[in-house]
């Protein structure tokens, strides 16, 4: 009898902590699906490319950090393309934010490098607004059946939408 009461007391004392741990880990289904190691393959600016991508939670599980490195090398023997991307979700606004920093220029810490999105089903459609009237749309589309992602990137200039990239991410 004493053992049964002791076990019940132990269970009841641990139950609140178990519930809190579940709440912390289950922040957002789509963001969780991005975590891992990926191979990106597809077309960027009309050229076939392959990149390696690693994603993980950072800063106390508040952001996802994406590290993207192309396998193609430049004349100096360094990756042709590198990026570090941060994505978060403001649950109060039900809005995602994305900061995209890459080696194509050092102007990444300005408003045009931060995109915002609302989830639509299994898609997160980021809109980045340039200092001029241009916009850059990046759609992250999750395919549950294959556990893969499609990234579609389009640029709009002077009212015309043009394809910039269409790539697929598959798990390593």
Secondary structure, DSSP 8 states (H G I E B T S, - for coil): -HHHHHHHHHHHHHHHHHHHHHHHH-S-HHHHHH-EEEEEEEEETTEEEEEEEEEEEETTTTEEEEEEEESSB-TTSSBS-EEEEEEEEETTTTEEEEEEEETT-S--SSGGGEEEE-EETTEEEEEEE-SSS-EEEEEEEEETTTTEEEEEEEEEETTEEEEEEEEEEEE-
